[in-house]
């Protein structure tokens, strides 16, 4: 461990549970189930095509406060077999031009609905591979965004982008910083060559090192790395080597996702040899090594699959109780209205969720006709708003105070949620949560199972919907 990481670890002991209390294999095995990640409530499963976009327009006109913008760039030069994202695999870069032109038209359409003096304090480009766009096209998209919306200076906002190290160069990184991006997320997944071959993602460690060094040289304030456990041919020993390499590189944040093998939903996953996937026991052992390695190296466990160094904004937000969750995962920003741009992107404006068409032809037809590309969505009921509040507090603060909810929603918690409290009783007996007359608190042993706690307050869950979600562990 480096001297810097030793200092991080020493700082951490007072505020972060020990790995032995976070990782309880008996409980993780007992409670492992399919369930939502709760980047929204209701989840996208509840979005309907009968949704009236007029609800979105009214919510946009009535909103106030900061805005968050999300741009989905779906193109990938090559396909990673594990991927479940909305993507278009092509080596033809000419596809970017018509898509960019439509994004610019969509910017104009959306800007007509909002008070564009509202500050944009958060922006994210995801995909796909956003850097599929050329340097000039990326600059063009950011310029168009600034023309239509009030982007705050980058020292007062969070502007992030997902990067595939195979599809970028140090020059790309410098350009992104010049355009205002200040957070970078790098996909890695695993450094082991055998695993990389099995998932069709050949990415030597040197590529990642080069991008990390370029990001630091360019002045990015936070760099995140994505890893995946549960991939074919992984073992505790092989993934430990990847973890050791990542600790040495010391990114500011880490997301370590559990691979969700769902070939019936994601056709490309059929290219993965199921016989090569780690067994449930091996997968749990890998997760244990993740927890022990990263907490020993000084990373704060944020929740679910997120880790951050103690001085990163994500860890500071968790400590201050201001952590938030949106469609990109855990966030440091307040609950902004989110505008989604591009194919399949989701917006959240007031009490409305709205998703664009999920295939390129339908998205193109809407934009070319001068219409919003919204294809489905949901307008929240009073019960939805209440349960969204509960689930957000459980996921982000690991505690739920009844008096604040009762004041905000005009309810008596104990009577309104008598059934949910009864179903929490086994979790309380197992030491996952503590319940008293005033609050529910997620204990250290329950933090990795926080999705399971949140699921008890989800009134939409049923066996048919559960099958559409990944495992909680």
Number of C-alpha atoms within 10 A of each C-alpha: 13 11 8 11 18 14 13 20 22 12 14 21 14 9 10 18 18 16 20 13 13 21 22 16 16 8 17 18 13 9 14 14 18 20 20 25 21 21 17 17 24 22 17 18 15 14 17 15 13 10 19 16 21 9 18 23 17 15 20 22 13 12 16 17 14 19 25 25 21 22 22 22 27 23 25 22 16 15 17 19 18 25 17 17 12 17 21 19 14 14 12 11 13 11 14 16 13 11 20 18 16 20 23 21 18 22 23 17 17 19 17 14 15 20 16 15 14 16 18 25 23 25 20 19 20 20 23 24 24 22 26 25 20 15 13 9 16 19 16 16 19 16 13 16 18 14 13 17 21 17 25 18 13 15 11 11 19 23 26 23 21 21 26 21 23 16 15 17 16 17 12 19 25 18 17 25 19 13 17 19 24 22 21 25 22 20 19 24 23 27 23 18 14 15 20 20 14 19 22 16 20 18 20 16 17 11 16 21 15 14 24 25 13 18 23 15 12 18 15 20 16 20 21 21 24 18 21 19 23 23 26 21 17 23 18 18 11 17 26 16 14 18 19 16 14 21 20 13 14 22 19 20 25 26 21 19 17 20 21 20 20 17 15 10 11 15 13 17 20 15 14 18 13 13 9 14 19 20 13 12 11 15 21 21 15 22 23 18 19 21 22 16 17 22 23 21 24 26 29 31 25 26 19 21 21 20 25 25 26 22 12 17 19 26 23 17 19 22 14 10 13 16 24 22 19 19 16 10 15 21 20 18 20 17 19 21 23 23 24 25 26 29 27 26 23 24 23 25 27 20 16 21 27 30 27 22 22 18 15 15 10 16 22 20 14 18 20 15 9 14 15 20 27 28 21 22 26 24 23 16 12 11 11 17 16 19 19 21 16 20 26 22 19 21 27 20 21 22 20 21 17 19 15 11 17 14 10 11 15 11 15 13 18 14 10 10 14 11 12 16 18 11 14 20 15 12 19 19 10 12 15 22 23 18 16 9 9 13 13 19 20 24 20 22 22 26 25 23 24 24 25 22 22 21 18 16 20 20 11 14 16 9 8 7 14 16 13 15 15 17 18 20 24
